[in-house]
């Protein structure tokens, strides 16, 4: 699939439902937004310590891929000197704008592309992106754009998917082995069955290579709620087999023995 077609397919997928929208349950708009906010930080305990939202105080902060806006609210509450957010979908921008209206918060929100950020060189002290640029057809270009818009000494905080993860292994069992295709590779599994078309995942070394232009790069592998079969595990995955797996999943064993096989690569990179 050509990059332009792939990008349209990615946009169409996320226009049907923003990341985390499956947590947005409730009768009123406010109730749905509140439910998503609280569930996000309950089931994603690594977000707040990794982001370190308070570090945005007095800084110029950009979030790439605002989703439903929960993290963006946390950045705004830190009182940055400037807050900007960009997302490829209108749906995410509408959700985040509405959340900010209700909370009386401010951000410069735009619909746009991580591969061509509409900001000048060195515009930001912090660039944050949680689970976004691995959906972009040219993830390496998105990483270069992050480097470009950071000022010298600025910090990028980026989560991308890890290739050798419990989530990947489970998807391989379902879409590879159980369909009689045991030779299907994990990269193909992620691209076709995890989320939007073409979703990618990386080894630690590959992730380090993506961020090679930075002066210092720290990468941490962590398990997520999908690896542990907690809560919803994405809107593409439902059914009795998943319900059964959730009931019998040996979470303490996985935390003890497979902690380096989490879906998330948490990357902190300094320009």
Steps between C-alpha positions, in 0.01 A plus 500: 500500500642841406568738786218736401248216487633357826467836668139533385429152637659590834298821520178318412559238770550756777212717377275206588615506863771691680756314710344420838149580388389153612542631856263793438184353656217708643171667419630855473791652315665601826458152646656340192798733502550453874477120467764496227728730699489291816526166319798619299711580802376193689582252223803690368702550820818569304365810327531755782848408626633476146345824380589686820231754423623737771825544304298701247460795739618814323616298196389486137331162458376314192292182507489296180179297487268647762237224478212577737710762675553349846878537492466841339292615797775387734756700302274807510455468876878526539478864371741485205612821334344364180307182428437366151337180383473333163303198380433345161126465571223754537340270757791533743520876456126534571522287813799691632353842418180408681688371802699824514185711468341318793814540713568860388848407376696626200699328227590568139339194342538417132419216266825388341763242419784381726717461190472870416456696822383859436745654747834680467831340589574501873149613597448273804666398824302175523343283232275222629335223302336190646441214258471703181795510263511121451172545311659746259615352165841667543574473871865594448393827340270572795793441737712742297222759519492463879874566507463802271234681704680449831740766619856394590478333839131429449348165589286258300281255690365244254331163536511258209420130483746226584531213254554213744202548727238287668242682289685403184528138608127480577412653165732252328324210674163626382577623150803289417505160669124453541446588133758250385760767422770440762771663287323838510744752647421737783544805276225377271283415801529854637443657160182305430341420834593732787350842423507720191636353174879492487559535875868436571702372795872521569781330682690708755791536257268609219338758726841631598586533132184703437617751760869489405520878429436570869793544736364265767232231475352290781260213418294298744278200420176475700199271504168662423137412572481307173797281590331432834148464350355767724208724409418533130785406270401709198186529295608236246517221757190348655341157548465202731859381451631833625256492794627156597864604463443799730357270768797260503789730403798449741577869556740458797703248299513728197609795713773286654632317193403709197545860617735561205230385258264793541334678209632842595839651431528819707757722333649810660733680261689824552602718207 
